[in-house]
Amino acid sequence: MSSSFLITAQALQARLAQNPANVLVCDCRFDLVDPDLGQRAYDVSHLPGAVYVDLGRSLSGEKNGRNGRHPLPDADVFAKILATLGVNHDTLIVAVDAQGGLYGSRLWWLARWVGHANVVVLDGGMAAWEKAGYTLTAAQPAARPLGNFKRSTSLVVSVELANMQAGLGRADRLIVDARAGDRFQGQNETLDPIAGHIPGAASRPVKDNLNDDGTFKAPEVLRAELSKLLGAHPAKDLVASCGSGVSACHLLLALELAGMSGGALYGGSWSEWSSQPNAPIETGPSRVNG
């Protein structure tokens, strides 16, 4: 069990004081209903030296109407985005948000997807930084020199639509949906035209990974809860899904924290799945593991 993909506010402050040139803080705040909210919040105040990294512009690729609301970016393009931000091969990337790591975990997963291992999420996000008594600023950081990072071997697993369609109902696959329970069941759907979930999926909302203060639960607690969810499945059988491939990354981070590596991301998630002609869907509560 591990917490190596998280960093506390105190540890981040120490790293910034020791070697700020080797740390890149990325402000990932976002709102699915108001996509410009994160940028506006960043402009008002952010961690000193932080750059804003937008979900729609930097952490997603081009939409075509059938590939979901936040399709994965091209891997080579995303690696170049990191280098443009000043990322070197040894740079510590710190993802920060105000939503319990919901959007920061997308950056965490994408960085590992293109082979950058040194990436963490600020545990507790903006609230934890402020609670620790550290300052915020509205000042824009100076641009960094072009970094030397280049795409390398991926450290994570992803699956695409065709794989999901072919694997539906397989005994060696467990789809776990990270959306809120009401959306999973097909209720209160406001983001996608069709409500429901992929047939056979289990439900594990993002909030179940967190304590009341927005920090991640202890590794041993996550391991106990996720082991119950997996049942007889090893972690490598799990495919994380959600609405558009964002909160699914949060689930994969929780698995890593629990020491249960190997799960895959279905990047298109429900927004891609449900946009396909005659896509099979289910509604109602999960039938998996009770």
N, C-alpha and C positions, 0 to 999 in steps of 0.2 A: 504494500500500500504506500501511496506517495502523495505529497503535496508539492512536488517539484515544479508543477506547471502554474502554481499560484505564487504571488508575492504579496507580502503585507505592506501597508503604507510605510511602516517604520523601516522595513528592509529596502523599499524603493528609495526613500529619502536618503538612506545611507549610501546606496549605489550612486545616486545622482550627485551626492556630495563628494564621493570618492573619484568617480570617473564619468562625468556627464557626457563626454563625447562618445562613449561606448554604450550609451543607453538611448533608445528612441521610444518616447512615450507617445502612444497613438490614441487619441480621443475618438472613440467609436460610438458616441451617443447618437441615437436615432429614434425615430418614431414611425411606425408603419402607416399610420393614418396621416401624419404631418411630416413628410420626408425631409423638410428643411429645418425641423425643430432642433436637431442635433447641431447643425452649423450655427444656428442662432444662439444656442446655449453656449457653444464654444466661444463665439465672438464676445460674449459677456464675461465669461470666466472659465479658466481651464488650469490644469497643472502647469507649472512653469516649464517652458521648453516643449510642451506637447504640440503635436501637429494633428490636424483634424483629418480623419480617414472616413470617408462617406461610404455607407453600405451600398447605395445605389450606383455610385460612380466608380469606386475603387475596389469594392469587395464583391462585385457582381459583374457578369458579362452582359452582352447584348440580348435583349428579349426579342422573340419572334412570334409571340402569341401562343406558342405551344410548348415552350421550354421552361415555363414557370415565371414567378414574379421576380426572383433573384437568382438567375442561373449562375453557375460557377463561371468565373472569368477564364479566359484562355490562360493556361499556366505560364507560358512564356511572357505574356503581357503582364501578368501579376508579378512575376519575378522582377521585371523591369521597373514596375511601380515601386517595389521595395527599394531597389537600387537608387531610383530617383529621389526617394525620401532620405537617402543617405545610409542605407543599411549595408554594412559589411558582413562578411561571413561570421564574424564573432560578435556582432552587435546584439545586445539584449533588447528585444522588442517587448514592450509592455503595453498590453491592451487594456484600455480603461473605458468604462461606461457608467451609466447611472441606473442600470437595470439588472443588477445581480450577475453581470457577466454575459448576458444574453447576446449582445452584439460583439463584445470583446472576444468571445469564444469563436466567433466566425473568423476573425483575424487570426487567432491562435491556430485554428485548423488550417486555414489557407496557407499560412507561413510554413507549417509543417508539410503541407501538400506539395509545396515547391522545394522542399528540402532544407528549410531553415529550422534548426532544432532549438535555438536559443530564444524561446518566446514564452511569455507568461501572461497571466491575467491578474490584474490588481484585485485581490480578494476584498469584496465589499465596495469596490469602485469609488466613485467620487465621495460618497458618504463616509467611507472609511478614512479617506485622506483628510477630509474636513474634521472628522471626529478626533483624529490624531493631532489636530491643531496646526496643520501645515497650510501654507498660503496658496491662494489661487491668484491668477493674473489674467488680464485681458490683452497683454502684450503679445504680439506675433513673434514667434521665434525666427531667428535668422535662418536662411536656407542653408542646408548642409551640402557639402561636396557630394558629387555622385559616388555612391557606394560601390564596392567591388562584388556585391552578391550576385551570383548567377544561379539559375535553376539547377538543382541536382536531384538525386534519387528521392522520391517521395517517401515520407515517413508515416503516411496514413493511407487508408483504403477508401475508394469511392466506387459506387456502382451507378450505372446509367439506366435509363428507362427500359431498354430492351432486356437488360439483365433482370430488372424487377418484374417485368411481365413474364419472362420465362421461369422465374423462380417462385411465382405465386403458388402457395400451397406446399412448397417443398418442406420436408421434415427437418432439413438442416438449415432452416432460415427462420429467424424471428424478427419481424418488423416491429419497431417500437416508435411510437408517435409522440413527439415532445410538445405538441400543442396543449393548450388548456383543455380540460376535460369536456367542457360544453361544446367546443368546436370539434373535438374528436368524435363526439356522439352525434354530430350533425345539427347542433343547436346554436343559435346566435352567430351564425357565420356571416361576417361582414367584409371579409377580405377576398374571398374566392367565390365565383358564381355558383358553384355546386358545393353542397355540404356533405360531410361524411368522412370516412377514412378508408384506407386501402384494406381490402378484405384480409382478415386474419391478424391484423395489427393489434399490438398491445398498447396501452396508454401509460406514459410517464411524463406528466407535465413538468416544465422547467422548475416551477416553484417547489417541487418535491426534492430537488437537489440542494435547496438552500435553507439556511437558518432564517429566523425572523428578521435579522438585521441585514440580510442580503449577502452574507458570506456563505461559502460552501460548507455543507455539513462535513464533519470529520471523516477521514478516509474509511475508518472501520464502520461507521454508520452507513455510508454510501455502499460499501461492500456488502453489508448485510441486506440492505434493501434491494440492491441490484441483483444479488444472487437469488433472492426470492423471485424477482421478475424473470430472470433467465431460466429458472427451473433447471431442467436437465441440459439446457443448451450451454455450450462454451461461449465465451465472449465473441469469438470470431463468427458465430452464426448471426450475430445481431446486425441489423441494418437500421440506422437511425434516420427517421423521417420527421417532417413537421409540416408547416405551411409552405415554406419556400426555401428550405435548406439552411436556415439561420439557427433557430432554437435547437435543431438536431445536433449542431456542433456543441451546444451546451451539454447535452446528454453524453456525447463522446468524451468531453472533458471530464465529466463526472465519473465515467468508466475508468479513464486513465488515473484519476485521483484515487479510485478504489483499487488500483492495481489490476484492472481487468482490461487489458489491451486487446486490440484486434477487431473491434467493431468497425463497420463501414458507414459512410455517409451516402444517402441517396439525395444528391444535390437538388434535383428538380422537385422532389417531395410532392405534397398534395396538389400544389398549384400546377405542376406539370402533369401529374397522373390524371387529375380530374378534367384536364383540357383535351385529353385524347378522345377520339370518337368511340362511343360505346364502352367507355372505361368501366370496369366492374367496381362497385363501391359498396360499403356497408355503413350502417348507422347504428346508433345505440351503444351501450357500454361494451368494453373489451370482454372477449370471451377467453382470453389467454390468462393462465395462472390465476383463475378465480376472479 
